[in-house]
Amino acid sequence: MNKKDEMLSDQESQDLKEISIGNILRKKRIKLNIKPEEVASYLRIKLRDIEAIENDDLSKILKHSYVPGLLRSYANFLKIDARIFEKKIKLLHIESNTHNKKHQLLNIGENIDLTPDKDIFLNFSIISTLLFFILLSIYNFVENKSANISSESLVEELKKID
């Protein structure tokens, strides 16, 4: 394919502005004789997501915040002019994943202090004490068992002597 084929003509561009994103992608994919499975494989997404995009049913895509990126990737794959899509994606009012991550990171510091808790010494002390008593109990159990064995063996030895 040469550059002329890759770029859409002005008339095609004007026509594409009037139809939905899904229709644009489907028509271009069909024109290039590409199967939906090939697109899904290339973009590494599920076939049902390709179908949802082409049917303009973006709510079926599980990770809705990735939709703008998927649309851009799909358009790039089909070599569609990105300028057309940027305007259409903005009209969808879907926040990009980057924006969502920034929002989540900002929210972390609002209510939660990320510094270590001051009670960490108290927690460490309690856990250490519990661990000490558990190990001490195990040690005493083993020692008492061996002491019982030696007492029994002493009694048997005394009986043999008598």
MOZI-V18906 format. One line per field, one symbol per residue. phi: phi as a letter, one per 30 degrees, with the letter a starting at -180 (. if undefined). psi: psi as a letter, one per 20 degrees, with the letter a starting at -180 (. if undefined). A space follows every 10 residues. Layout:
phi->???
psi->???
This chain:
phi->.cedddddde ddeddddccd dededddddd ddhcdedddd dddhbdeddd ddddchcddd ddceddeedd ddddddedhc eddddedddd ddhcdddddd dddddddedd ccdddedddd dddddddddd dddddddddd dddddddddd dddddddddd dd
psi->prhghhpqrh gggghhhirr gghggggggg hilpqhhggg ggilrqhhhg ggghjkmiii pgnhiigghg gggggghjlq phhghgghgh hilpprhggg gggghhhgig ippjqqqhjh gggggggggg gghghggggh ggghghhhgh gghgghghhh h.
